[in-house]
Amino acid sequence: MDGERWNMVDEAVKILGLAGSLREASYNRALLRAASHLVPAGVAMRTFDGLGSLPFFDADVEAAGLPARVADLRRAIAESDALLIATPEYNDGTSAVLKNALDWASRGPIRILAGKPVAVMGAATGRGGARGGIESVIRTMRRAGAHVIDRTVAIPFAMEAFDDELGLAEPRVRADVAALLDELAVEARTGADIAA
Ligand SMILES: Cc1cc2nc3c(=O)[nH]c(=O)nc-3n(C[C@H](O)[C@H](O)[C@H](O)COP(=O)(O)O)c2cc1C
């Protein structure tokens, strides 16, 4: 995790960021980084890095005891007030690495995703702006009982949307991400109903 624990920020709304791409120059990891600079006052954001080190979900492994990295992820989610997810689009869905992480997070006996406020955004090099990835994450999270907000941010043609330092090039897109964070923070503060 980027930053050790939440206990330095007890008074803040705690948002945990997850990015569904492993590559160093990932647009989605850059999008999450950009979001971390746009959080409203009273909000702290951390990211859980290294989803690639989670084993593939296997019910036999689960039955034998949660792998340490899975336990780390579940604890980070449980201790957060809300999740911000940045997903790529792979063939009209999300990435395997992110789906795997969300599947691990969705398992009992403690339903850590139930009622958890979640916002989803995505960047892709195609014209659809990772819409297929965003929609697949929303379906998965709603099925797991999370409270996914309706607002999303979809960034098409990602190679033009980021500058050379992988910052968001367009003020309008930065404003969209800031609005997403504002809404997520409101949901996290007021507490969310469990999605039907
Ligand atoms: C297996 C695979 C499938 C992809 N499918 C799509 C797609 O359906 N739509 C799209 O816009 N881009 C697609 N792309 C391109 C991604 O948008 C691009 O690789 C993007 O940079 C991935 O996100 P990242 O920068 O965060 O790693 C695909 C890439 C891969 C590797």
The ligand as an SDF file (V2000), in Angstrom:
LIG
                    3D

 31 33  0  0  0  0  0  0  0  0999 V2000
   -5.9180   -7.5970  -24.1790 C   0  0  0  0  0  0  0  0  0  0  0  0
   -6.2240   -6.1450  -24.5000 C   0  0  0  0  0  0  0  0  0  0  0  0
   -7.4880   -5.8080  -24.9140 C   0  0  0  0  0  0  0  0  0  0  0  0
   -7.8130   -4.4680  -25.1800 C   0  0  0  0  0  0  0  0  0  0  0  0
   -9.0920   -4.1440  -25.5200 N   0  0  0  0  0  0  0  0  0  0  0  0
   -9.4340   -2.8380  -25.6820 C   0  0  0  0  0  0  0  0  0  0  0  0
  -10.7820   -2.4780  -25.8960 C   0  0  0  0  0  0  0  0  0  0  0  0
  -11.6960   -3.2930  -25.9470 O   0  0  0  0  0  0  0  0  0  0  0  0
  -11.0580   -1.1490  -26.0400 N   0  0  0  0  0  0  0  0  0  0  0  0
  -10.0920   -0.1780  -25.9470 C   0  0  0  0  0  0  0  0  0  0  0  0
  -10.3890    1.0060  -26.0660 O   0  0  0  0  0  0  0  0  0  0  0  0
   -8.7920   -0.5250  -25.7430 N   0  0  0  0  0  0  0  0  0  0  0  0
   -8.4440   -1.8260  -25.5890 C   0  0  0  0  0  0  0  0  0  0  0  0
   -7.1300   -2.1580  -25.3610 N   0  0  0  0  0  0  0  0  0  0  0  0
   -6.1060   -1.1110  -25.3320 C   0  0  0  0  0  0  0  0  0  0  0  0
   -6.0240   -0.4570  -23.9540 C   0  0  0  0  0  0  0  0  0  0  0  0
   -6.9840    0.5850  -23.8740 O   0  0  0  0  0  0  0  0  0  0  0  0
   -4.6270    0.1210  -23.7360 C   0  0  0  0  0  0  0  0  0  0  0  0
   -3.6720   -0.9420  -23.7910 O   0  0  0  0  0  0  0  0  0  0  0  0
   -4.5240    0.8720  -22.4240 C   0  0  0  0  0  0  0  0  0  0  0  0
   -3.3080    1.5950  -22.4240 O   0  0  0  0  0  0  0  0  0  0  0  0
   -4.5850   -0.0970  -21.2240 C   0  0  0  0  0  0  0  0  0  0  0  0
   -4.6520    0.5980  -20.0180 O   0  0  0  0  0  0  0  0  0  0  0  0
   -3.3390    1.0010  -19.1790 P   0  0  0  0  0  0  0  0  0  0  0  0
   -2.6760    2.1220  -19.9220 O   0  0  0  0  0  0  0  0  0  0  0  0
   -3.8750    1.4720  -17.8660 O   0  0  0  0  0  0  0  0  0  0  0  0
   -2.4630   -0.2050  -19.0620 O   0  0  0  0  0  0  0  0  0  0  0  0
   -6.8030   -3.4890  -25.0830 C   0  0  0  0  0  0  0  0  0  0  0  0
   -5.5180   -3.8480  -24.6630 C   0  0  0  0  0  0  0  0  0  0  0  0
   -5.2380   -5.1560  -24.3660 C   0  0  0  0  0  0  0  0  0  0  0  0
   -3.8430   -5.5250  -23.8820 C   0  0  0  0  0  0  0  0  0  0  0  0
  1  2  1  0
  2  3  1  0
  2 30  2  0
  3  4  2  0
  4  5  1  0
  4 28  1  0
  5  6  2  0
  6  7  1  0
  6 13  1  0
  7  8  2  0
  7  9  1  0
  9 10  1  0
 10 11  2  0
 10 12  1  0
 12 13  2  0
 13 14  1  0
 14 15  1  0
 14 28  1  0
 15 16  1  0
 16 17  1  0
 16 18  1  0
 18 19  1  0
 18 20  1  0
 20 21  1  0
 20 22  1  0
 22 23  1  0
 23 24  1  0
 24 25  2  0
 24 26  1  0
 24 27  1  0
 28 29  2  0
 29 30  1  0
 30 31  1  0
M  END
$$$$
